[in-house]
Amino acid sequence: MANIPGNTEWVGELIPDLEGRRSLFVVDTDEVDDELIEVFIEELQRLSGELSVGLEQNNSEMVRMAAHSIKGMGGTIGLPELSVLGLEIETRTKEGCLQDSTPLIVALEQWMTSLN
């Protein structure tokens, strides 16, 4: 099994019911290798940038689509916490609460810098 980078405990601080929700996104990660992790990190960096730009431009659709992609990627790579985070951002955006996603997006950006 490949070494999944980063500590995702910070997600639990932002999403109190994380434990109950993360089980929806847990998948077998035996097939994850270092190359896939590298691609995952690159894509997550791109999507994190889209979240930030969408938030700055008040573009709910851009934020929703980037969050939806993150939701799908997290569990696949072995980080279901990120899937829950993506779902939470996507849900808030769909409910018209785009600005409520700001702390989640900022925390994701800060976590992304720790991976470099």
C-alpha positions in Angstrom: 0.0 0.0 0.0 1.2 3.5 -0.9 1.9 6.1 1.7 -1.0 8.6 1.7 0.4 12.1 2.6 -0.9 14.5 5.1 -2.8 14.4 8.4 -6.6 15.0 7.9 -7.6 15.4 11.6 -8.3 19.1 10.8 -11.4 18.1 8.8 -12.9 16.7 12.0 -12.5 20.0 13.7 -14.5 21.7 10.9 -17.1 18.9 10.4 -18.2 17.6 13.8 -20.1 14.5 12.5 -17.1 13.5 10.3 -16.8 9.9 11.7 -20.3 9.0 10.9 -20.1 10.4 7.4 -16.6 9.3 6.3 -17.7 5.6 6.2 -19.7 6.4 3.1 -16.5 7.1 1.2 -14.1 4.4 2.5 -12.9 2.2 -0.4 -10.2 -0.5 -0.7 -6.9 1.3 -1.3 -4.7 -1.7 -2.1 -4.3 -0.5 -5.7 -3.1 3.0 -4.7 0.5 3.5 -5.7 2.9 6.5 -5.5 2.2 7.6 -9.1 -1.6 7.7 -8.4 -0.9 9.7 -5.2 1.2 12.2 -7.2 -1.6 12.6 -9.8 -4.1 13.0 -6.9 -2.1 15.8 -5.3 -1.7 17.6 -8.6 -5.5 17.4 -9.3 -6.3 18.4 -5.7 -4.1 21.5 -6.1 -5.9 22.4 -9.3 -9.3 21.9 -7.7 -8.3 23.8 -4.5 -7.4 26.7 -6.8 -10.8 26.5 -8.5 -12.5 26.6 -5.1 -10.6 29.8 -4.2 -11.2 31.5 -7.5 -14.9 30.5 -7.4 -15.2 31.9 -3.8 -13.4 35.1 -4.8 -15.7 35.5 -7.9 -18.8 34.5 -5.9 -19.2 31.7 -8.6 -21.3 29.0 -6.9 -21.2 26.7 -9.9 -17.4 26.7 -10.1 -17.1 26.0 -6.3 -19.8 23.3 -6.5 -18.2 21.5 -9.4 -14.7 21.6 -7.8 -16.1 20.3 -4.5 -18.0 17.6 -6.3 -14.7 16.4 -7.9 -12.9 16.4 -4.5 -15.8 14.4 -3.0 -15.2 11.7 -5.6 -11.4 11.7 -5.3 -10.9 11.5 -1.5 -12.2 8.0 -0.8 -10.6 6.6 -3.9 -7.2 7.6 -2.7 -7.8 6.6 0.9 -8.7 9.9 2.4 -12.5 9.7 2.9 -12.3 12.8 5.1 -11.6 14.8 2.0 -14.7 13.3 0.4 -16.8 14.5 3.3 -15.2 17.9 3.1 -16.0 18.1 -0.6 -19.6 17.0 0.1 -20.0 19.6 2.8 -18.7 22.4 0.5 -20.9 21.1 -2.3 -24.0 21.0 -0.1 -23.5 24.4 1.4 -23.1 25.8 -2.1 -26.2 24.1 -3.4 -28.1 25.6 -0.4 -27.0 29.1 -1.4 -24.5 29.4 1.5 -21.4 29.8 -0.6 -19.7 32.1 1.9 -20.2 29.5 4.7 -17.7 27.3 2.8 -14.9 29.8 3.3 -13.4 28.2 6.5 -13.5 24.8 4.8 -11.8 26.1 1.6 -9.1 28.0 3.6 -8.4 25.0 5.7 -8.0 22.8 2.6 -5.6 25.4 1.1 -3.5 25.4 4.3 -3.4 21.6 4.3 -2.4 21.6 0.7 0.7 23.7 1.5 1.7 21.2 4.1 2.0 18.5 1.4 4.7 20.4 -0.5 
